Amino acid sequence: MFATGGLPRAPELPFAGVPSASRSHESEGRSVRTAWISDVHLGTRTSNAQALLQFLRDYDCDKLYIVGDLIDIWSLRRWRYWPQLHNDVIQKILRKARKGVPVIYIPGNHDDFVSTFDGAYGNISIQTNAIHETADGRRILIIHGHELDTVVQNVKWLAYVGDIGYQFLLALNPAINFFRRRFGLGYWSLSAYAKQRVKDAVNFIGEFEKAVARYAEKFSVDAVLCGHIHKAAVRQFDRCTYYNCGDWVESCTALIEHHDGSIEAIHYPAFAQATSVQVAAFIG
């Protein structure tokens, strides 16, 4: 659990994957004050919509933040892919709103068209950013994070090319893990491995986190929470805590706020993205 009041100054705090920092989804219908999800990328074959749907069923939140890239318009423009499971996720979110849960939608770069509908629609609010106040009085700036990505903002064609390359690596994961399961090995992500091993990517993530923390200073907040880079983390930068709720493509992570104001990372195992028949067709 991350109880961020009084956090020590450190370059990095524990997060998902560390036993003390994450919790399995054993307690169904658990009540929490707030939940944050980002980068679901519905409309792509690599979205782990099933894992997210399970999270939304397991946790009853008083407020839900969608921190961008819920729907991947970039991908839908290239090819149409929208299974019933992706529709189920949308319906689940709408159902929560109908039951009185405020849903704050912060559009990202992959679903930036949503920003044209800025405003309130019942319990659903679409806005560029938000300030969230925790139960213990801390103020958190909520943004998607692409605002601080110089490639997305200044060289959009390169961002599109990078996205295609990332999707290609993700598409290889089912075939790789099909054979790994045959040999009794666990899930392994080629795209995640590539991101960890490429020095420029590591440097970009570090600089991105610093830039987001500096950006938050102008809002006079105690913390900033974003998504965008598919890298779940909690770090302390001087007096500003940096949160990233990760994604639902590979890491399947979210952040929740308990009723005492403490914030915890939640990690779900990724569901298989393809059956053996689909994988055989892919590699054949």
Secondary structure, DSSP 8 states (H G I E B T S, - for coil): -B--TT----S----TTSGGGEE-S-STTEEEEEEEE----BTSTT--HHHHHHHHHHEEEEEEEE-S-SB-HHHHHHS----HHHHHHHHHHHHHHHTT--EEE---STTGGGGGG-EEETTEEE-S-EEEE-TTS-EEEE--SGGG-HHHHH-HHHHHHHHHHHHHHHHHHHHHHHHHHHTT-----HHHHHHHH-HHHHHHHHHHHHHHHHHHGGGT-SEEEE-SSS--EEEEETTEEEEE---TTTT-EEEEE-TTS-EEEEE-----SS-HHHHHHHH-
